[in-house]
Amino acid sequence: MGNTVIDIIEGIGKSEDKLLEILIEIQNQETYNYLSKSNIEEVSRYLDISVTKIYGIAEFYSMLSTVKRGKHIIRLCNSTPCYLEDGMHVKKIFEDILGIGVGQTTEDGMFSLEYCSCLGACDQAPAVQIDDAIYGRLDRNKIFDLISTIRRRDLDE
């Protein structure tokens, strides 16, 4: 992790109303895109908020996770427009290319596949979010190219 939990809290603000922002930043700094038990406990001590409350927030928001995930998070839109535009086929393509199912991470730790309620990209259905970018009107070739491009980019870093 780049910055310590305390550095992150001090940088954002030592206030309970900043908790969601703090948790997102801590997770973004983690190698496995998640909030570890020790990070949650440290936030609890430093902000004087119960561990239970922090876990409740971490479990409520789909962008947060308390389990290790891949370097790149692929969020499959599970809304009605994406479903009607063959979202289940897109899910199957990702599962075939990556060799994992929804809720799993590739063996190399590169990708995790998750559902989300809506990406707000209904005009591009079926859509997915990979890290911070939205991709729409997907087919097998586009998905294969996306995954290949991300793998190549990571090798170049």
Backbone as ProteinMPNN parsed JSONL, in Angstrom:
{"seq_chain_A": "MGNTVIDIIEGIGKSEDKLLEILIEIQNQETYNYLSKSNIEEVSRYLDISVTKIYGIAEFYSMLSTVKRGKHIIRLCNSTPCYLEDGMHVKKIFEDILGIGVGQTTEDGMFSLEYCSCLGACDQAPAVQIDDAIYGRLDRNKIFDLISTIRRRDLDE", "coords_chain_A": {"N_chain_A": [[0.849, -1.175, 0.0], [0.597, 2.18, -0.902], [0.265, 4.827, 0.491], [-0.072, 5.204, 4.039], [-2.807, 4.128, 6.119], [-3.414, 6.096, 8.008], [-2.188, 8.334, 6.828], [-3.839, 8.606, 4.601], [-6.325, 9.151, 5.805], [-5.702, 11.56, 7.139], [-5.133, 13.128, 4.911], [-7.585, 13.269, 3.586], [-9.436, 13.97, 5.523], [-10.153, 13.946, 8.919], [-12.82, 12.81, 9.744], [-16.059, 11.514, 10.354], [-17.957, 11.865, 8.359], [-16.484, 11.696, 6.085], [-15.953, 9.088, 5.673], [-16.702, 7.159, 3.621], [-15.293, 8.099, 1.38], [-12.703, 7.856, 2.388], [-12.515, 5.052, 2.743], [-12.732, 4.176, 0.085], [-10.38, 5.267, -1.022], [-8.402, 3.958, 0.507], [-8.86, 1.324, -0.302], [-8.237, 1.619, -3.037], [-5.512, 1.938, -2.868], [-4.613, -0.518, -2.117], [-3.06, -3.578, -3.058], [-4.679, -5.738, -3.82], [-7.193, -4.65, -4.289], [-9.116, -4.304, -2.124], [-10.598, -3.99, 1.183], [-8.782, -4.636, 3.871], [-8.972, -6.568, 6.931], [-7.264, -5.548, 8.892], [-6.879, -2.923, 7.96], [-9.482, -1.895, 8.183], [-9.825, -2.088, 10.96], [-7.872, -0.269, 11.772], [-8.861, 2.154, 10.737], [-11.178, 2.271, 12.252], [-10.146, 2.608, 14.887], [-8.767, 5.054, 14.598], [-10.689, 6.907, 13.735], [-12.598, 6.558, 15.611], [-14.907, 4.966, 15.187], [-17.194, 2.302, 15.079], [-16.093, -1.012, 14.272], [-18.024, -2.676, 13.249], [-19.848, -0.881, 12.074], [-18.261, 0.152, 10.014], [-17.758, -2.174, 8.506], [-20.402, -2.631, 7.745], [-20.879, -0.489, 5.988], [-18.907, -1.044, 4.086], [-19.846, -3.446, 3.067], [-22.295, -2.701, 2.027], [-21.947, -0.897, -0.16], [-21.333, -1.486, -3.521], [-18.956, -0.894, -4.804], [-17.009, -1.282, -2.993], [-15.011, -3.73, -1.289], [-14.482, -6.522, 0.865], [-13.013, -8.681, 0.436], [-10.195, -10.154, -1.201], [-9.42, -9.048, -4.486], [-8.958, -8.948, -8.071], [-6.394, -7.134, -9.921], [-7.617, -5.616, -11.867], [-10.929, -4.657, -12.025], [-13.818, -5.938, -13.325], [-16.918, -4.872, -13.977], [-20.031, -6.055, -14.537], [-22.883, -4.843, -16.004], [-26.038, -5.223, -14.638], [-28.546, -4.375, -15.206], [-31.927, -3.86, -16.464], [-32.002, -2.79, -19.22], [-29.417, -3.584, -20.183], [-29.58, -6.322, -19.818], [-31.664, -6.946, -21.601], [-30.417, -6.311, -23.96], [-28.748, -8.416, -24.49], [-27.014, -8.927, -22.348], [-26.445, -11.202, -20.796], [-25.153, -12.852, -22.57], [-22.817, -11.413, -22.996], [-21.727, -11.611, -20.429], [-21.181, -14.38, -20.415], [-19.238, -14.507, -22.426], [-17.109, -13.033, -21.246], [-16.645, -14.743, -19.062], [-15.811, -17.064, -20.425], [-13.47, -16.173, -21.794], [-11.854, -15.289, -19.677], [-11.867, -17.459, -17.976], [-13.18, -17.688, -15.551], [-15.92, -17.306, -13.188], [-18.647, -15.074, -12.318], [-17.912, -13.163, -9.473], [-15.477, -14.239, -9.02], [-11.835, -14.431, -9.255], [-9.176, -14.227, -11.579], [-6.56, -16.7, -11.9], [-4.033, -15.537, -12.106], [-4.384, -13.209, -10.773], [-5.11, -10.927, -12.093], [-7.712, -10.128, -13.033], [-11.014, -9.529, -11.805], [-14.397, -10.502, -11.771], [-17.524, -9.033, -11.572], [-20.95, -8.332, -10.706], [-22.918, -5.364, -11.159], [-25.437, -2.991, -10.23], [-26.313, -0.879, -12.006], [-24.763, 0.938, -14.585], [-25.295, 3.328, -15.658], [-25.141, 3.646, -18.359], [-27.009, 3.096, -20.326], [-27.607, 3.671, -22.966], [-25.558, 2.472, -24.271], [-25.811, -0.203, -24.041], [-25.178, -3.741, -24.298], [-23.291, -2.97, -21.387], [-20.127, -2.615, -19.691], [-17.99, -1.949, -16.89], [-14.641, -1.397, -16.627], [-12.233, -1.108, -14.37], [-12.034, 2.259, -14.151], [-13.305, 2.935, -16.488], [-15.953, 2.946, -18.919], [-17.379, 0.611, -21.132], [-19.154, -0.14, -24.041], [-21.771, -1.683, -26.111], [-20.846, -4.297, -26.663], [-19.139, -7.127, -28.076], [-17.883, -10.445, -28.815], [-15.33, -10.056, -30.1], [-14.637, -7.375, -29.403], [-14.507, -7.621, -26.631], [-12.448, -9.521, -26.315], [-10.332, -8.036, -27.431], [-10.235, -5.888, -25.578], [-9.456, -7.167, -23.156], [-7.001, -8.258, -23.968], [-5.573, -5.91, -24.57], [-5.413, -4.668, -22.052], [-3.906, -6.588, -20.655], [-1.483, -6.484, -22.146], [-0.755, -3.794, -21.688], [-0.271, -3.861, -18.95], [1.946, -5.526, -18.871], [3.829, -3.893, -20.036], [4.279, -1.998, -18.109]], "CA_chain_A": [[0.0, 0.0, 0.0], [1.404, 3.384, -1.064], [0.121, 5.661, 1.682], [-0.632, 4.485, 5.171], [-4.202, 4.446, 6.418], [-3.444, 7.384, 8.711], [-1.891, 9.36, 5.819], [-5.042, 8.768, 3.782], [-7.327, 9.831, 6.632], [-5.257, 12.94, 7.342], [-5.235, 13.831, 3.631], [-8.992, 13.461, 3.213], [-10.103, 14.651, 6.632], [-10.43, 13.047, 10.05], [-14.219, 13.064, 10.052], [-16.909, 10.383, 9.997], [-18.654, 12.127, 7.1], [-15.532, 11.409, 5.01], [-15.642, 7.658, 5.769], [-16.789, 6.472, 2.33], [-14.154, 8.558, 0.575], [-11.507, 7.253, 2.991], [-12.498, 3.613, 2.439], [-12.447, 4.025, -1.35], [-8.964, 5.557, -1.252], [-7.618, 2.864, 1.094], [-9.001, 0.186, -1.215], [-7.501, 1.916, -4.272], [-4.078, 1.812, -2.597], [-4.315, -1.921, -1.831], [-2.689, -4.404, -4.201], [-5.76, -6.642, -4.217], [-8.468, -3.937, -4.427], [-10.066, -4.645, -1.07], [-10.357, -3.439, 2.509], [-8.366, -5.722, 4.758], [-9.433, -6.495, 8.318], [-6.383, -4.643, 9.642], [-7.168, -1.551, 7.539], [-10.767, -1.517, 8.782], [-9.588, -1.892, 12.386], [-7.111, 0.971, 11.947], [-9.811, 3.251, 10.514], [-12.049, 2.272, 13.424], [-9.416, 3.21, 16.013], [-8.367, 6.442, 14.329], [-11.88, 7.763, 13.616], [-13.499, 6.205, 16.71], [-16.132, 4.429, 14.594], [-17.167, 0.861, 15.329], [-15.728, -1.915, 13.178], [-19.286, -3.161, 12.684], [-20.384, 0.164, 11.195], [-17.402, 0.223, 8.831], [-18.073, -3.357, 7.696], [-21.724, -2.418, 7.164], [-20.713, 0.401, 4.837], [-18.106, -1.76, 3.087], [-20.677, -4.486, 2.449], [-23.433, -2.083, 1.356], [-21.555, -0.282, -1.43], [-20.765, -2.502, -4.416], [-17.601, -0.549, -5.23], [-16.098, -1.683, -1.927], [-14.936, -5.174, -1.079], [-13.701, -6.983, 2.014], [-12.269, -9.866, -0.013], [-9.199, -9.852, -2.227], [-9.884, -9.058, -5.873], [-7.91, -8.765, -9.065], [-5.874, -5.794, -10.187], [-8.627, -4.949, -12.692], [-12.279, -5.069, -11.677], [-14.761, -5.868, -14.438], [-18.286, -4.823, -13.448], [-21.043, -6.338, -15.551], [-24.145, -4.189, -15.692], [-27.099, -6.196, -14.459], [-29.814, -3.655, -15.312], [-32.854, -4.365, -17.477], [-31.565, -2.514, -20.594], [-28.27, -4.429, -20.551], [-30.082, -7.693, -19.907], [-32.434, -7.063, -22.849], [-29.488, -6.182, -25.096], [-27.886, -9.602, -24.496], [-26.015, -8.856, -21.287], [-26.049, -12.537, -20.334], [-24.186, -13.35, -23.55], [-21.572, -10.699, -22.681], [-21.221, -12.272, -19.214], [-20.644, -15.682, -20.828], [-17.991, -14.261, -23.166], [-16.077, -12.703, -20.255], [-16.335, -15.965, -18.308], [-15.046, -17.961, -21.3], [-12.143, -15.61, -22.074], [-11.072, -15.205, -18.436], [-11.85, -18.748, -17.283], [-13.739, -17.528, -14.204], [-17.311, -16.904, -13.115], [-18.918, -13.854, -11.56], [-17.506, -13.305, -8.08], [-14.179, -14.906, -8.947], [-10.643, -13.728, -9.719], [-8.3, -15.088, -12.374], [-5.445, -17.279, -11.137], [-2.894, -14.622, -12.102], [-4.722, -12.038, -9.976], [-5.284, -9.757, -12.961], [-9.093, -9.7, -13.248], [-12.153, -10.031, -11.047], [-15.645, -10.301, -12.501], [-18.591, -8.745, -10.62], [-22.16, -7.66, -11.173], [-23.32, -4.117, -10.521], [-26.843, -2.719, -10.518], [-26.463, -0.059, -13.211], [-23.601, 1.783, -14.862], [-25.759, 4.594, -16.224], [-24.738, 3.673, -19.769], [-28.071, 2.332, -20.992], [-27.525, 3.919, -24.404], [-24.464, 1.67, -24.82], [-26.056, -1.579, -23.6], [-24.744, -4.102, -22.949], [-22.109, -2.22, -20.972], [-19.335, -3.043, -18.541], [-17.004, -1.008, -16.411], [-13.361, -2.007, -16.282], [-11.604, -0.08, -13.547], [-12.835, 3.485, -14.152], [-13.792, 3.216, -17.844], [-17.164, 2.254, -19.37], [-17.315, 0.089, -22.5], [-20.485, -0.569, -24.422], [-22.047, -2.362, -27.379], [-19.776, -5.289, -26.682], [-19.259, -8.439, -28.692], [-16.727, -11.282, -28.485], [-14.082, -9.449, -30.576], [-14.324, -6.2, -28.582], [-14.122, -8.083, -25.291], [-11.126, -10.126, -26.433], [-9.386, -6.933, -27.629], [-10.106, -5.16, -24.312], [-8.666, -7.974, -22.214], [-5.64, -8.331, -24.509], [-4.958, -4.586, -24.428], [-5.098, -4.465, -20.632], [-2.778, -7.48, -20.317], [-0.266, -5.921, -22.768], [-0.418, -2.547, -20.987], [0.305, -4.223, -17.656], [3.287, -6.074, -19.104], [4.714, -2.776, -20.388], [4.521, -1.143, -16.927]], "C_chain_A": [[0.888, 1.23, 0.0], [1.403, 4.263, 0.169], [-0.42, 4.819, 2.822], [-2.084, 4.911, 5.375], [-4.293, 5.824, 7.078], [-3.146, 8.523, 7.74], [-3.129, 9.658, 4.976], [-6.107, 9.532, 4.564], [-6.953, 11.301, 6.813], [-5.402, 13.754, 6.055], [-6.668, 14.148, 3.232], [-9.737, 14.246, 4.281], [-10.52, 13.653, 7.692], [-11.85, 13.302, 10.548], [-15.063, 11.892, 9.567], [-17.635, 10.607, 8.673], [-17.752, 11.91, 5.878], [-15.245, 9.907, 4.896], [-15.672, 6.95, 4.418], [-15.608, 6.841, 1.439], [-12.845, 7.939, 1.083], [-11.407, 5.776, 2.612], [-12.176, 3.368, 0.964], [-10.957, 4.242, -1.616], [-8.058, 4.467, -0.668], [-7.667, 1.662, 0.162], [-8.204, 0.406, -2.499], [-5.998, 1.761, -4.096], [-3.647, 0.358, -2.387], [-4.014, -2.694, -3.115], [-3.868, -5.226, -4.71], [-7.143, -5.99, -4.194], [-9.501, -4.315, -3.376], [-9.686, -3.934, 0.226], [-10.013, -4.592, 3.444], [-8.922, -5.497, 6.164], [-8.577, -5.506, 9.102], [-6.607, -3.185, 9.243], [-8.467, -1.048, 8.167], [-10.594, -1.247, 10.274], [-8.827, -0.593, 12.647], [-7.997, 2.201, 11.735], [-10.715, 3.392, 11.732], [-11.381, 2.973, 14.609], [-9.187, 4.709, 15.791], [-9.561, 7.387, 14.241], [-12.884, 7.528, 14.742], [-14.897, 5.854, 16.186], [-16.072, 2.922, 14.779], [-16.796, 0.082, 14.068], [-16.987, -2.407, 12.478], [-19.882, -2.145, 11.713], [-19.562, 0.242, 9.904], [-17.652, -0.977, 7.925], [-19.439, -3.207, 7.031], [-21.662, -1.536, 5.93], [-19.958, -0.319, 3.724], [-18.922, -2.824, 2.364], [-21.85, -3.898, 1.661], [-23.067, -1.574, -0.036], [-20.814, -1.285, -2.31], [-19.354, -2.168, -4.882], [-16.555, -0.894, -4.181], [-16.12, -3.196, -1.761], [-14.098, -5.466, 0.154], [-13.001, -8.3, 1.699], [-11.315, -9.46, -1.125], [-9.798, -9.982, -3.619], [-8.69, -8.837, -6.792], [-7.477, -7.318, -9.205], [-6.896, -4.972, -10.969], [-9.999, -5.53, -12.366], [-13.176, -4.86, -12.9], [-16.156, -5.954, -13.834], [-19.268, -4.984, -14.596], [-22.351, -5.678, -15.132], [-25.26, -5.223, -15.698], [-28.479, -5.536, -14.544], [-30.666, -4.234, -16.44], [-32.399, -4.038, -18.904], [-30.396, -3.383, -21.044], [-28.695, -5.883, -20.694], [-30.807, -7.901, -21.243], [-31.556, -6.979, -24.096], [-28.417, -7.277, -25.069], [-26.741, -9.544, -23.484], [-25.549, -10.213, -20.789], [-25.038, -13.167, -21.3], [-22.818, -12.709, -23.304], [-20.923, -11.326, -21.444], [-20.537, -13.586, -19.585], [-19.321, -15.525, -21.578], [-16.852, -13.935, -22.2], [-15.672, -13.953, -19.476], [-15.49, -16.915, -19.143], [-13.621, -17.461, -21.509], [-11.262, -15.629, -20.823], [-10.957, -16.532, -17.697], [-12.34, -18.671, -15.849], [-15.226, -17.211, -14.312], [-17.445, -15.595, -12.355], [-18.601, -14.117, -10.09], [-16.153, -13.971, -7.914], [-13.07, -14.017, -9.524], [-9.777, -14.709, -10.499], [-7.119, -15.554, -11.536], [-4.251, -16.345, -11.053], [-3.171, -13.337, -11.327], [-4.964, -10.776, -10.793], [-6.716, -9.23, -12.993], [-10.042, -10.334, -12.245], [-13.402, -9.633, -11.815], [-16.773, -10.151, -11.483], [-19.811, -8.204, -11.35], [-22.272, -6.299, -10.494], [-24.739, -3.803, -10.979], [-27.049, -1.937, -11.804], [-25.228, 0.813, -13.362], [-24.011, 3.15, -15.395], [-25.358, 4.756, -17.678], [-25.739, 2.89, -20.609], [-28.055, 2.515, -22.506], [-26.427, 3.101, -25.078], [-24.628, 0.183, -24.49], [-25.752, -2.592, -24.702], [-23.404, -3.447, -22.62], [-21.418, -2.882, -19.787], [-18.444, -1.884, -18.12], [-15.762, -1.81, -16.069], [-12.53, -0.912, -15.639], [-12.492, 1.163, -13.584], [-13.463, 3.804, -15.511], [-15.018, 2.356, -18.181], [-16.972, 1.839, -20.825], [-18.69, -0.451, -22.852], [-20.549, -1.196, -25.801], [-20.994, -3.443, -27.645], [-20.152, -6.548, -27.445], [-17.971, -9.198, -28.375], [-15.409, -10.624, -28.903], [-13.678, -8.246, -29.733], [-13.844, -6.621, -27.199], [-12.726, -8.701, -25.319], [-10.058, -9.037, -26.586], [-9.158, -6.14, -26.339], [-9.194, -5.901, -23.336], [-7.208, -8.046, -22.678], [-4.899, -7.016, -24.323], [-4.552, -4.331, -22.98], [-3.924, -5.334, -20.215], [-1.465, -6.933, -20.889], [0.187, -4.672, -22.03], [0.232, -2.863, -19.643], [1.71, -4.811, -17.805], [4.299, -4.972, -19.402], [5.064, -1.895, -19.187], [5.676, -1.617, -16.111]], "O_chain_A": [[1.822, 1.327, 0.796], [2.435, 4.425, 0.82], [-1.136, 3.842, 2.603], [-2.52, 5.938, 4.856], [-5.164, 6.623, 6.732], [-3.783, 9.574, 7.815], [-3.427, 10.815, 4.676], [-6.72, 10.46, 4.036], [-7.798, 12.183, 6.657], [-5.752, 14.933, 6.101], [-6.933, 15.177, 2.611], [-10.575, 15.092, 3.967], [-11.16, 12.644, 7.398], [-12.068, 13.908, 11.597], [-14.812, 11.342, 8.495], [-17.901, 9.652, 7.943], [-18.236, 11.943, 4.746], [-14.39, 9.499, 4.11], [-14.743, 6.206, 4.102], [-14.999, 5.971, 0.816], [-11.989, 7.549, 0.29], [-10.344, 5.305, 2.208], [-11.425, 2.448, 0.638], [-10.344, 3.475, -2.359], [-7.059, 4.097, -1.285], [-6.638, 1.052, -0.129], [-7.563, -0.521, -2.996], [-5.284, 1.484, -5.06], [-2.461, 0.039, -2.469], [-4.657, -2.473, -4.141], [-4.03, -5.387, -5.919], [-8.154, -6.685, -4.092], [-10.647, -4.614, -3.714], [-8.605, -3.357, 0.347], [-10.866, -5.42, 3.764], [-9.291, -4.382, 6.531], [-9.101, -4.716, 9.886], [-6.533, -2.298, 10.094], [-8.539, 0.091, 8.627], [-11.154, -0.283, 10.797], [-9.1, 0.105, 13.623], [-7.89, 3.178, 12.475], [-10.985, 4.503, 12.188], [-11.987, 3.829, 15.252], [-9.392, 5.52, 16.694], [-9.456, 8.55, 14.632], [-13.902, 8.214, 14.821], [-15.911, 6.361, 16.663], [-15.003, 2.326, 14.648], [-17.14, 0.471, 12.952], [-17.011, -2.54, 11.254], [-20.366, -2.517, 10.644], [-20.126, 0.384, 8.819], [-17.748, -0.822, 6.707], [-19.617, -3.61, 5.881], [-22.329, -1.813, 4.933], [-20.327, -0.218, 2.554], [-18.708, -3.072, 1.177], [-22.346, -4.53, 0.729], [-23.81, -1.803, -0.991], [-19.804, -1.86, -1.904], [-18.623, -3.06, -5.311], [-15.355, -0.811, -4.443], [-17.118, -3.854, -2.055], [-13.136, -4.759, 0.453], [-12.461, -8.954, 2.592], [-11.593, -8.54, -1.894], [-10.575, -10.896, -3.898], [-7.572, -8.577, -6.346], [-8.111, -6.404, -8.678], [-7.022, -3.766, -10.753], [-10.202, -6.743, -12.423], [-13.276, -3.756, -13.434], [-16.533, -6.973, -13.255], [-19.326, -4.157, -15.507], [-22.861, -5.925, -14.039], [-25.404, -5.997, -16.643], [-29.46, -6.067, -14.023], [-30.178, -5.003, -17.268], [-32.404, -4.937, -19.746], [-30.389, -3.868, -22.175], [-28.225, -6.591, -21.586], [-30.591, -8.901, -21.928], [-31.906, -7.507, -25.152], [-27.31, -7.08, -25.57], [-25.645, -10.047, -23.734], [-24.391, -10.369, -20.402], [-24.169, -13.931, -20.879], [-21.788, -13.377, -23.394], [-19.712, -11.546, -21.418], [-19.434, -13.867, -19.116], [-18.395, -16.315, -21.388], [-15.76, -14.491, -22.314], [-14.484, -14.19, -19.257], [-14.547, -17.513, -18.626], [-12.67, -18.237, -21.413], [-10.074, -15.943, -20.897], [-10.052, -16.713, -16.882], [-11.96, -19.496, -15.018], [-15.728, -16.888, -15.389], [-16.469, -15.075, -11.816], [-18.97, -15.153, -9.536], [-15.726, -14.239, -6.791], [-13.328, -13.006, -10.178], [-9.657, -15.877, -10.128], [-6.724, -14.887, -10.579], [-3.529, -16.347, -10.056], [-2.302, -12.471, -11.231], [-5.018, -9.677, -10.241], [-6.924, -8.017, -12.981], [-9.905, -11.502, -11.882], [-13.459, -8.567, -12.428], [-16.968, -11.021, -10.634], [-19.714, -7.687, -12.463], [-21.778, -6.11, -9.382], [-25.184, -4.303, -12.012], [-27.894, -2.312, -12.617], [-24.714, 1.358, -12.385], [-23.169, 4.031, -15.563], [-25.246, 5.877, -18.175], [-25.361, 2.119, -21.491], [-28.447, 1.612, -23.245], [-26.363, 3.036, -26.306], [-23.688, -0.596, -24.644], [-26.025, -2.35, -25.877], [-22.506, -3.379, -23.459], [-22.032, -3.602, -18.999], [-18.183, -0.964, -18.895], [-15.823, -2.782, -15.316], [-12.172, 0.078, -16.278], [-13.616, 1.115, -13.084], [-14.095, 4.85, -15.66], [-15.106, 1.195, -17.782], [-16.47, 2.61, -21.644], [-19.317, -1.14, -22.048], [-19.571, -1.245, -26.547], [-20.356, -3.485, -28.698], [-21.307, -6.975, -27.462], [-17.07, -8.653, -27.737], [-14.455, -10.635, -28.125], [-12.507, -8.105, -29.381], [-12.895, -6.051, -26.661], [-11.911, -8.43, -24.437], [-9.006, -9.103, -25.952], [-8.027, -5.762, -26.035], [-8.274, -5.316, -22.764], [-6.29, -7.909, -21.869], [-3.723, -7.01, -23.957], [-3.458, -3.829, -22.721], [-3.037, -4.872, -19.498], [-0.447, -6.919, -20.196], [1.378, -4.503, -21.77], [1.188, -2.196, -19.246], [2.564, -4.604, -16.943], [5.478, -5.094, -19.067], [6.03, -1.135, -19.236], [6.004, -1.009, -15.093]]}, "name": "protein", "num_of_chains": 1, "seq": "MGNTVIDIIEGIGKSEDKLLEILIEIQNQETYNYLSKSNIEEVSRYLDISVTKIYGIAEFYSMLSTVKRGKHIIRLCNSTPCYLEDGMHVKKIFEDILGIGVGQTTEDGMFSLEYCSCLGACDQAPAVQIDDAIYGRLDRNKIFDLISTIRRRDLDE"}
